[in-house]
């Protein structure tokens, strides 16, 4: 929904310019028939409704095609790019900058809040229009049928049209025959031009773009032009001699009570003063004026509905721009004492073309380049940087850059750059590894769902050697059901970090699993249809964790949302070096010397440790082979409880400062604490009773 909201913002920004342009053109066309002013609003409607446009050399829109890009929350520096410098500088100054280390980008929070407000406003307007329409329907039950689709209401109302599929004309009672003829001609013109459909459509668009004041202005101006153009149509057919009587009828009807106010499905007499003035000044235009106005309106409409032609960029253009950005990054770095005096691309090669991920081709290109500084000795080679013959290479701690391009419109569109140097989500030297890297990249930009293979999943929780709880996501990549093989498509550690699995193959992952499925159906690899065995093999062989099958916890019929919930991890050990900071200890940290708490029930583990259960003091044993502490941190929301030894031995909640004081005053023994963490932060810290 956030993506839709950003697209609506994008359309509304572009439409705002078109609205202002139409308002200016209306002033220039004030002597021309109002039907041309009315027709101009079609360009505004097009911009507010259609999420795409066409390019033309005649475009009158100076804005970029996407001034507020839908990925604005996923770029390092959120900015709009309308093409108008003054607007961009003013708006971008107020956009929140990303906070280093923050779990959620402030821009994403603002967008989510804006989406909620937008939906609430739209729902309010729609509900209001529905209520007013229902109220009007009840009032219309008392109308008297006159003839055809014409009905009469009690005196005090105004003439109006109501209905979409079968529109009806409602007239107030007590009007003269001459007035009736003018009014019927006016209302019938509305029906003949499908205004009874266009007006509700315009109101629906207003509900979507309710936050834009210019859209409200456009709605009311369009409604006025609609009425005036109908008036002129009546005068054109019935002659200018009726202008006085027609104006008098409008004036007398204006004193009536408006029963259609606020209802978008009905419309009657509006802006009476402006309409009367327009009627009295109406002159039948000369033929050449009509032709000139029609040509002008048609040309202006095309110009307002089309986008300016963009320069068609090639992969080479994008690669050169990438290099230019790297040069700026080096030279803008704090303390840089050198300038890049020359650059060159030494390799630009397409590595892969993936057709099945987004429904249109996505390509990965390998880029290698060289940057020559004026003084190589002043360049600090850090973060994996290399130098060859006085040139800085493309190497970094993250590896070499891989440029991503999509071909949705049969021309390259740069999506971003990925690196595979960390080895977390795929090997950049293999097709399958780059496929995994690409999937992780596209998912991070909400272009793909957070699952590689659709269908039911199995989530498997298991303990890591470090004490935290991790989990696997198992899927059936080829065939669903009892005969389909299972695979681990990704796993999550106790801090919520997701690692994608890449199968050991040179080709595509799905082709690899299809081969395994065929082998399974031929009688081989029977264990692949057993999710417990698949999970155990992955945990022990791939992750190198010695975890018995009985400690694997399987959740069947799981969804991707089940996997995305970070598991809670539990530790037990001795707390030391407790530190608290901030008002009311907003944050605290400590070290934990983890232990293994064993009781008489842990017979197998006691046997492994060669501990005689009969020798256990008080029925428990603390196994503490390593004394290297783990670091933990928590926030003010964490629950901290200690035993009230001086009271009734119950638990009492304390602050981090109180816990620190408690630990500092203990001399005879070191208390054990049970720690529960989630998403990398302490959820609870509780002292354990030791007999």
PEVENJO-V726391 format. One record per run of one state. SS is the DSSP state (h for helix, s for strand, l for the rest). FROM is the first residue (numbers start at 1). LEN is the number of residues. If there is no record, write none. Layout:
SS_FROM_LEN + SS_FROM_LEN
This chain:
l_1_1 + h_2_27 + l_29_5 + h_34_16 + l_50_4 + s_54_3 + l_57_15 + h_72_3 + l_75_10 + h_85_8 + l_93_13 + h_106_35 + l_141_3 + s_144_4 + l_148_2 + s_150_4 + l_154_6 + s_160_3 + l_163_5 + s_168_5 + l_173_4 + h_177_16 + l_193_2 + h_195_14 + l_209_4 + h_213_26 + l_239_1 + h_240_15 + l_255_11 + s_266_3 + l_269_3 + h_272_9 + l_281_6 + h_287_19 + s_306_3 + l_309_6 + h_315_18 + l_333_7 + s_340_15 + l_355_7 + s_362_12 + l_374_2 + h_376_3 + l_379_8 + s_387_2 + l_389_2 + s_391_2 + l_393_3 + s_396_1 + l_397_2 + s_399_1 + l_400_2 + s_402_5 + l_407_6 + s_413_6 + l_419_12 + h_431_14 + l_445_12 + s_457_7 + l_464_5 + s_469_7 + l_476_11 + s_487_6 + l_493_5 + s_498_3 + l_501_8 + h_509_13 + l_522_4 + h_526_4 + l_530_1 + h_531_12 + l_543_6 + h_549_3 + l_552_1 + s_553_6 + l_559_1 + h_560_5 + l_565_4 + s_569_13 + l_582_5 + s_587_8 + l_595_1 + s_596_4 + l_600_3 + h_603_6 + l_609_4 + h_613_3 + l_616_1 + h_617_3 + s_620_4 + l_624_6 + s_630_14 + l_644_7 + s_651_3 + l_654_2 + h_656_9 + l_665_7 + s_672_7 + l_679_2 + s_681_8 + l_689_3
